[in-house]
Amino acid sequence: MNELLSYSSELKHEANQLLVSNHLLDLLREYGCPLSGESFELNVMTNRIINFYVGNDEMDEESIFHMGYQLTKRFNPYKMIFANEKDKYQWSLYMIQKGEEWKLDISVVPENIVKGKVEKQELLKSLLTEKKRECILFFKQQSGYNRYYTSDHVYKAVLEDDIHDDMSFFMWLQRQKKVNQQT
């Protein structure tokens, strides 16, 4: 498990360097209230993907495309994808930084969504221990991660329902699936 913790810490350090050297938070503050995603905040990163949410109730397409232009100038991505979904604009940047491939997802959403995410992160942080961090990292390293279950599943299982071994986790997932099918 020490290897997973060490790798996660290395990824967080690399991510911090990437964000600071490109002044990302300064840029995002020009467009609203930024919040980094749970994997980064909880120090449970397993890959080179960073999520940010920017709370802004009045964002328009002109502003979001200006943001995209600014992101392009700072990060020089080899690919960018824009999505305009209900209550969300999103930029996904794919780039090579210091020889490593990174993905940066920036979602501009209503301020109440960011507020809810802040509250959720504070709850998750209050429940997190080193042992639970190890369990989260272990489950996020399994082959079914992001195919059959997400980070939200892992956080709920480990932090809220105190699941700590793989057999219990997969049984928990099956129960969740049945509950979701009934609703």
PyRosetta script that sets phi, psi and omega in degrees:
from pyrosetta import init, pose_from_sequence

init()
pose = pose_from_sequence("MNELLSYSSELKHEANQLLVSNHLLDLLREYGCPLSGESFELNVMTNRIINFYVGNDEMDEESIFHMGYQLTKRFNPYKMIFANEKDKYQWSLYMIQKGEEWKLDISVVPENIVKGKVEKQELLKSLLTEKKRECILFFKQQSGYNRYYTSDHVYKAVLEDDIHDDMSFFMWLQRQKKVNQQT")
pose.set_psi(1, -30.3)
pose.set_omega(1, 179.4)
pose.set_phi(2, -58.3)
pose.set_psi(2, -31.9)
pose.set_omega(2, 178.3)
pose.set_phi(3, -64.6)
pose.set_psi(3, -41.6)
pose.set_omega(3, 178.6)
pose.set_phi(4, -64.6)
pose.set_psi(4, -43.7)
pose.set_omega(4, 178.4)
pose.set_phi(5, -63.4)
pose.set_psi(5, -42.4)
pose.set_omega(5, 179.8)
pose.set_phi(6, -64.1)
pose.set_psi(6, -44.9)
pose.set_omega(6, -179.8)
pose.set_phi(7, -63.7)
pose.set_psi(7, -42.5)
pose.set_omega(7, 178.1)
pose.set_phi(8, -61.3)
pose.set_psi(8, -41.9)
pose.set_omega(8, 177.9)
pose.set_phi(9, -64.9)
pose.set_psi(9, -39.2)
pose.set_omega(9, 176.6)
pose.set_phi(10, -61.8)
pose.set_psi(10, -44.4)
pose.set_omega(10, 179.4)
pose.set_phi(11, -63.0)
pose.set_psi(11, -41.3)
pose.set_omega(11, 179.5)
pose.set_phi(12, -64.4)
pose.set_psi(12, -40.1)
pose.set_omega(12, 178.3)
pose.set_phi(13, -62.7)
pose.set_psi(13, -46.8)
pose.set_omega(13, 177.5)
pose.set_phi(14, -59.6)
pose.set_psi(14, -43.5)
pose.set_omega(14, -179.7)
pose.set_phi(15, -62.0)
pose.set_psi(15, -44.4)
pose.set_omega(15, 177.7)
pose.set_phi(16, -58.4)
pose.set_psi(16, -44.8)
pose.set_omega(16, 179.0)
pose.set_phi(17, -60.6)
pose.set_psi(17, -43.4)
pose.set_omega(17, 179.8)
pose.set_phi(18, -61.7)
pose.set_psi(18, -45.5)
pose.set_omega(18, -177.2)
pose.set_phi(19, -69.4)
pose.set_psi(19, -43.4)
pose.set_omega(19, -178.2)
pose.set_phi(20, -69.5)
pose.set_psi(20, -45.5)
pose.set_omega(20, -177.0)
pose.set_phi(21, -64.8)
pose.set_psi(21, -24.7)
pose.set_omega(21, 179.3)
pose.set_phi(22, -104.3)
pose.set_psi(22, 6.6)
pose.set_omega(22, 176.6)
pose.set_phi(23, 51.2)
pose.set_psi(23, 44.0)
pose.set_omega(23, -175.4)
pose.set_phi(24, -63.5)
pose.set_psi(24, -45.2)
pose.set_omega(24, -178.1)
pose.set_phi(25, -61.4)
pose.set_psi(25, -38.5)
pose.set_omega(25, 176.7)
pose.set_phi(26, -60.0)
pose.set_psi(26, -44.0)
pose.set_omega(26, 179.2)
pose.set_phi(27, -63.9)
pose.set_psi(27, -48.1)
pose.set_omega(27, -176.5)
pose.set_phi(28, -64.6)
pose.set_psi(28, -32.1)
pose.set_omega(28, 178.4)
pose.set_phi(29, -64.7)
pose.set_psi(29, -23.3)
pose.set_omega(29, 176.0)
pose.set_phi(30, -67.1)
pose.set_psi(30, -19.5)
pose.set_omega(30, -175.1)
pose.set_phi(31, -113.0)
pose.set_psi(31, -2.4)
pose.set_omega(31, 179.8)
pose.set_phi(32, 152.3)
pose.set_psi(32, -157.5)
pose.set_omega(32, -177.6)
pose.set_phi(33, -99.1)
pose.set_psi(33, 107.3)
pose.set_omega(33, -176.3)
pose.set_phi(34, -84.8)
pose.set_psi(34, 148.6)
pose.set_omega(34, 175.9)
pose.set_phi(35, -142.3)
pose.set_psi(35, 129.7)
pose.set_omega(35, 176.3)
pose.set_phi(36, -81.9)
pose.set_psi(36, 155.3)
pose.set_omega(36, -176.4)
pose.set_phi(37, -72.1)
pose.set_psi(37, 169.1)
pose.set_omega(37, -173.3)
pose.set_phi(38, -61.3)
pose.set_psi(38, -41.8)
pose.set_omega(38, -177.5)
pose.set_phi(39, -57.8)
pose.set_psi(39, -42.9)
pose.set_omega(39, 178.7)
pose.set_phi(40, -68.8)
pose.set_psi(40, -49.7)
pose.set_omega(40, -176.4)
pose.set_phi(41, -64.9)
pose.set_psi(41, -36.6)
pose.set_omega(41, -177.7)
pose.set_phi(42, -89.1)
pose.set_psi(42, -1.0)
pose.set_omega(42, -177.6)
pose.set_phi(43, 56.8)
pose.set_psi(43, 50.6)
pose.set_omega(43, 176.3)
pose.set_phi(44, -130.1)
pose.set_psi(44, 43.5)
pose.set_omega(44, 178.8)
pose.set_phi(45, -76.2)
pose.set_psi(45, 136.1)
pose.set_omega(45, 177.1)
pose.set_phi(46, -122.0)
pose.set_psi(46, -5.6)
pose.set_omega(46, 177.9)
pose.set_phi(47, -150.7)
pose.set_psi(47, 174.4)
pose.set_omega(47, -176.1)
pose.set_phi(48, -91.5)
pose.set_psi(48, 61.3)
pose.set_omega(48, 176.6)
pose.set_phi(49, -128.4)
pose.set_psi(49, 130.9)
pose.set_omega(49, 177.9)
pose.set_phi(50, -124.2)
pose.set_psi(50, 129.9)
pose.set_omega(50, 177.6)
pose.set_phi(51, -106.6)
pose.set_psi(51, 138.1)
pose.set_omega(51, 173.2)
pose.set_phi(52, -131.2)
pose.set_psi(52, 145.3)
pose.set_omega(52, 174.3)
pose.set_phi(53, -119.8)
pose.set_psi(53, 134.9)
pose.set_omega(53, 178.7)
pose.set_phi(54, -119.4)
pose.set_psi(54, 116.2)
pose.set_omega(54, 179.2)
pose.set_phi(55, -81.3)
pose.set_psi(55, 120.5)
pose.set_omega(55, 179.2)
pose.set_phi(56, -158.1)
pose.set_psi(56, 116.3)
pose.set_omega(56, -178.7)
pose.set_phi(57, -81.8)
pose.set_psi(57, -10.9)
pose.set_omega(57, -173.4)
pose.set_phi(58, -123.9)
pose.set_psi(58, 21.2)
pose.set_omega(58, -178.6)
pose.set_phi(59, -68.2)
pose.set_psi(59, 137.9)
pose.set_omega(59, 177.1)
pose.set_phi(60, -123.4)
pose.set_psi(60, 170.7)
pose.set_omega(60, -175.9)
pose.set_phi(61, -63.7)
pose.set_psi(61, -35.5)
pose.set_omega(61, 178.8)
pose.set_phi(62, -60.8)
pose.set_psi(62, -44.9)
pose.set_omega(62, 178.8)
pose.set_phi(63, -66.2)
pose.set_psi(63, -40.8)
pose.set_omega(63, -177.5)
pose.set_phi(64, -67.3)
pose.set_psi(64, -34.4)
pose.set_omega(64, 177.5)
pose.set_phi(65, -74.7)
pose.set_psi(65, -30.2)
pose.set_omega(65, 173.2)
pose.set_phi(66, -65.6)
pose.set_psi(66, -40.5)
pose.set_omega(66, 175.5)
pose.set_phi(67, -58.8)
pose.set_psi(67, -45.3)
pose.set_omega(67, 178.9)
pose.set_phi(68, -58.6)
pose.set_psi(68, -41.0)
pose.set_omega(68, 177.2)
pose.set_phi(69, -61.8)
pose.set_psi(69, -45.9)
pose.set_omega(69, 179.4)
pose.set_phi(70, -63.4)
pose.set_psi(70, -40.7)
pose.set_omega(70, 177.5)
pose.set_phi(71, -62.0)
pose.set_psi(71, -40.8)
pose.set_omega(71, 179.3)
pose.set_phi(72, -62.0)
pose.set_psi(72, -44.0)
pose.set_omega(72, -179.8)
pose.set_phi(73, -63.4)
pose.set_psi(73, -37.9)
pose.set_omega(73, -176.1)
pose.set_phi(74, -80.1)
pose.set_psi(74, -38.6)
pose.set_omega(74, -171.0)
pose.set_phi(75, -107.0)
pose.set_psi(75, -17.0)
pose.set_omega(75, -179.9)
pose.set_phi(76, 49.4)
pose.set_psi(76, 56.4)
pose.set_omega(76, -178.7)
pose.set_phi(77, -70.4)
pose.set_psi(77, 152.6)
pose.set_omega(77, 175.2)
pose.set_phi(78, -85.1)
pose.set_psi(78, -14.0)
pose.set_omega(78, 177.2)
pose.set_phi(79, -153.7)
pose.set_psi(79, 140.2)
pose.set_omega(79, 174.5)
pose.set_phi(80, -134.6)
pose.set_psi(80, 140.7)
pose.set_omega(80, 177.3)
pose.set_phi(81, -124.8)
pose.set_psi(81, 133.7)
pose.set_omega(81, 177.4)
pose.set_phi(82, -111.4)
pose.set_psi(82, 137.2)
pose.set_omega(82, 175.4)
pose.set_phi(83, -130.6)
pose.set_psi(83, 136.7)
pose.set_omega(83, 175.8)
pose.set_phi(84, -119.2)
pose.set_psi(84, 98.1)
pose.set_omega(84, -178.5)
pose.set_phi(85, -111.7)
pose.set_psi(85, 171.3)
pose.set_omega(85, 178.6)
pose.set_phi(86, -56.7)
pose.set_psi(86, 123.2)
pose.set_omega(86, 178.2)
pose.set_phi(87, 60.1)
pose.set_psi(87, 23.5)
pose.set_omega(87, 179.7)
pose.set_phi(88, -159.2)
pose.set_psi(88, 131.0)
pose.set_omega(88, 166.1)
pose.set_phi(89, -107.9)
pose.set_psi(89, 142.1)
pose.set_omega(89, 179.4)
pose.set_phi(90, -141.3)
pose.set_psi(90, 135.9)
pose.set_omega(90, 169.2)
pose.set_phi(91, -109.6)
pose.set_psi(91, 131.2)
pose.set_omega(91, 171.5)
pose.set_phi(92, -116.6)
pose.set_psi(92, 120.9)
pose.set_omega(92, -179.7)
pose.set_phi(93, -109.9)
pose.set_psi(93, 134.5)
pose.set_omega(93, 175.9)
pose.set_phi(94, -116.8)
pose.set_psi(94, 127.0)
pose.set_omega(94, -173.8)
pose.set_phi(95, -150.8)
pose.set_psi(95, 162.8)
pose.set_omega(95, 172.5)
pose.set_phi(96, -109.1)
pose.set_psi(96, 123.2)
pose.set_omega(96, 178.1)
pose.set_phi(97, -129.1)
pose.set_psi(97, 122.0)
pose.set_omega(97, -179.0)
pose.set_phi(98, 51.3)
pose.set_psi(98, 42.6)
pose.set_omega(98, 176.2)
pose.set_phi(99, 79.5)
pose.set_psi(99, 2.2)
pose.set_omega(99, -178.5)
pose.set_phi(100, -117.6)
pose.set_psi(100, 143.4)
pose.set_omega(100, 177.6)
pose.set_phi(101, -83.9)
pose.set_psi(101, 131.9)
pose.set_omega(101, 180.0)
pose.set_phi(102, -126.2)
pose.set_psi(102, 151.1)
pose.set_omega(102, 170.9)
pose.set_phi(103, -124.8)
pose.set_psi(103, 133.6)
pose.set_omega(103, 178.9)
pose.set_phi(104, -123.4)
pose.set_psi(104, 117.8)
pose.set_omega(104, 176.9)
pose.set_phi(105, -106.8)
pose.set_psi(105, 124.8)
pose.set_omega(105, 178.8)
pose.set_phi(106, -123.1)
pose.set_psi(106, 115.4)
pose.set_omega(106, -179.3)
pose.set_phi(107, -109.9)
pose.set_psi(107, 126.1)
pose.set_omega(107, 174.6)
pose.set_phi(108, -98.3)
pose.set_psi(108, 118.6)
pose.set_omega(108, -173.3)
pose.set_phi(109, -133.8)
pose.set_psi(109, 165.9)
pose.set_omega(109, 175.7)
pose.set_phi(110, -58.0)
pose.set_psi(110, 149.7)
pose.set_omega(110, -176.4)
pose.set_phi(111, -58.6)
pose.set_psi(111, -34.5)
pose.set_omega(111, -179.3)
pose.set_phi(112, -65.6)
pose.set_psi(112, -28.0)
pose.set_omega(112, 176.9)
pose.set_phi(113, -69.5)
pose.set_psi(113, -43.5)
pose.set_omega(113, 177.4)
pose.set_phi(114, -63.3)
pose.set_psi(114, -41.3)
pose.set_omega(114, 178.2)
pose.set_phi(115, -58.9)
pose.set_psi(115, -43.8)
pose.set_omega(115, 177.1)
pose.set_phi(116, -63.3)
pose.set_psi(116, -38.6)
pose.set_omega(116, 178.2)
pose.set_phi(117, -67.6)
pose.set_psi(117, -37.0)
pose.set_omega(117, 176.6)
pose.set_phi(118, -61.7)
pose.set_psi(118, -46.3)
pose.set_omega(118, 179.4)
pose.set_phi(119, -61.2)
pose.set_psi(119, -42.7)
pose.set_omega(119, 179.0)
pose.set_phi(120, -63.1)
pose.set_psi(120, -44.0)
pose.set_omega(120, 179.6)
pose.set_phi(121, -62.4)
pose.set_psi(121, -40.4)
pose.set_omega(121, 178.9)
pose.set_phi(122, -62.9)
pose.set_psi(122, -40.7)
pose.set_omega(122, 176.8)
pose.set_phi(123, -63.0)
pose.set_psi(123, -47.9)
pose.set_omega(123, -179.2)
pose.set_phi(124, -60.6)
pose.set_psi(124, -43.4)
pose.set_omega(124, 178.6)
pose.set_phi(125, -60.7)
pose.set_psi(125, -38.4)
pose.set_omega(125, -178.5)
pose.set_phi(126, -68.5)
pose.set_psi(126, -24.3)
pose.set_omega(126, -179.1)
pose.set_phi(127, -93.5)
pose.set_psi(127, -11.0)
pose.set_omega(127, -172.5)
pose.set_phi(128, -79.6)
pose.set_psi(128, 133.0)
pose.set_omega(128, 170.9)
pose.set_phi(129, -125.4)
pose.set_psi(129, 170.9)
pose.set_omega(129, 178.1)
pose.set_phi(130, -63.0)
pose.set_psi(130, -39.7)
pose.set_omega(130, 178.9)
pose.set_phi(131, -62.3)
pose.set_psi(131, -43.0)
pose.set_omega(131, 179.0)
pose.set_phi(132, -69.5)
pose.set_psi(132, -34.5)
pose.set_omega(132, 175.5)
pose.set_phi(133, -60.7)
pose.set_psi(133, -43.4)
pose.set_omega(133, 178.0)
pose.set_phi(134, -60.4)
pose.set_psi(134, -42.7)
pose.set_omega(134, 179.1)
pose.set_phi(135, -63.7)
pose.set_psi(135, -43.9)
pose.set_omega(135, 179.2)
pose.set_phi(136, -59.2)
pose.set_psi(136, -48.1)
pose.set_omega(136, -179.6)
pose.set_phi(137, -62.0)
pose.set_psi(137, -40.0)
pose.set_omega(137, 178.7)
pose.set_phi(138, -60.8)
pose.set_psi(138, -48.7)
pose.set_omega(138, -178.5)
pose.set_phi(139, -67.6)
pose.set_psi(139, -31.8)
pose.set_omega(139, 179.2)
pose.set_phi(140, -75.8)
pose.set_psi(140, -9.6)
pose.set_omega(140, 178.1)
pose.set_phi(141, -95.0)
pose.set_psi(141, -5.0)
pose.set_omega(141, -176.7)
pose.set_phi(142, -76.7)
pose.set_psi(142, 156.1)
pose.set_omega(142, -173.4)
pose.set_phi(143, -65.4)
pose.set_psi(143, -23.9)
pose.set_omega(143, -179.0)
pose.set_phi(144, -84.3)
pose.set_psi(144, -6.3)
pose.set_omega(144, -178.0)
pose.set_phi(145, -63.4)
pose.set_psi(145, 134.5)
pose.set_omega(145, -176.7)
pose.set_phi(146, 68.7)
pose.set_psi(146, -1.3)
pose.set_omega(146, 172.9)
pose.set_phi(147, -106.9)
pose.set_psi(147, -48.1)
pose.set_omega(147, -178.7)
pose.set_phi(148, -111.1)
pose.set_psi(148, -17.5)
pose.set_omega(148, 178.1)
pose.set_phi(149, -153.0)
pose.set_psi(149, 159.9)
pose.set_omega(149, -173.8)
pose.set_phi(150, -117.7)
pose.set_psi(150, 178.3)
pose.set_omega(150, 175.5)
pose.set_phi(151, -58.2)
pose.set_psi(151, -40.2)
pose.set_omega(151, 179.7)
pose.set_phi(152, -58.4)
pose.set_psi(152, -40.5)
pose.set_omega(152, 175.7)
pose.set_phi(153, -60.4)
pose.set_psi(153, -46.3)
pose.set_omega(153, -177.0)
pose.set_phi(154, -63.0)
pose.set_psi(154, -46.2)
pose.set_omega(154, -178.6)
pose.set_phi(155, -62.3)
pose.set_psi(155, -43.9)
pose.set_omega(155, -179.6)
pose.set_phi(156, -63.8)
pose.set_psi(156, -45.5)
pose.set_omega(156, -178.6)
pose.set_phi(157, -62.4)
pose.set_psi(157, -49.2)
pose.set_omega(157, -173.8)
pose.set_phi(158, -78.2)
pose.set_psi(158, -48.4)
pose.set_omega(158, -172.2)
pose.set_phi(159, -84.1)
pose.set_psi(159, -34.0)
pose.set_omega(159, -177.7)
pose.set_phi(160, -98.4)
pose.set_psi(160, -36.3)
pose.set_omega(160, -175.7)
pose.set_phi(161, -107.7)
pose.set_psi(161, 5.7)
pose.set_omega(161, 173.6)
pose.set_phi(162, 56.0)
pose.set_psi(162, 41.0)
pose.set_omega(162, 175.3)
pose.set_phi(163, -84.9)
pose.set_psi(163, 132.9)
pose.set_omega(163, -175.6)
pose.set_phi(164, -137.4)
pose.set_psi(164, 3.3)
pose.set_omega(164, 175.0)
pose.set_phi(165, -132.7)
pose.set_psi(165, 158.0)
pose.set_omega(165, -171.7)
pose.set_phi(166, -64.6)
pose.set_psi(166, -38.5)
pose.set_omega(166, 179.9)
pose.set_phi(167, -64.6)
pose.set_psi(167, -44.8)
pose.set_omega(167, 177.7)
pose.set_phi(168, -62.9)
pose.set_psi(168, -38.4)
pose.set_omega(168, -179.8)
pose.set_phi(169, -63.8)
pose.set_psi(169, -45.4)
pose.set_omega(169, -178.3)
pose.set_phi(170, -70.7)
pose.set_psi(170, -31.2)
pose.set_omega(170, 172.6)
pose.set_phi(171, -67.3)
pose.set_psi(171, -40.8)
pose.set_omega(171, 177.5)
pose.set_phi(172, -60.0)
pose.set_psi(172, -44.0)
pose.set_omega(172, 178.2)
pose.set_phi(173, -59.5)
pose.set_psi(173, -41.5)
pose.set_omega(173, 178.9)
pose.set_phi(174, -63.2)
pose.set_psi(174, -41.6)
pose.set_omega(174, 177.4)
pose.set_phi(175, -63.3)
pose.set_psi(175, -40.7)
pose.set_omega(175, 178.9)
pose.set_phi(176, -62.8)
pose.set_psi(176, -41.2)
pose.set_omega(176, 179.7)
pose.set_phi(177, -62.0)
pose.set_psi(177, -42.4)
pose.set_omega(177, 178.8)
pose.set_phi(178, -65.7)
pose.set_psi(178, -41.2)
pose.set_omega(178, 179.1)
pose.set_phi(179, -62.5)
pose.set_psi(179, -43.3)
pose.set_omega(179, -179.5)
pose.set_phi(180, -66.4)
pose.set_psi(180, -32.7)
pose.set_omega(180, 178.7)
pose.set_phi(181, -70.7)
pose.set_psi(181, -30.0)
pose.set_omega(181, -178.7)
pose.set_phi(182, -78.6)
pose.set_psi(182, -20.4)
pose.set_omega(182, -178.7)
pose.set_phi(183, -95.4)
pose.dump_pdb("model.pdb")
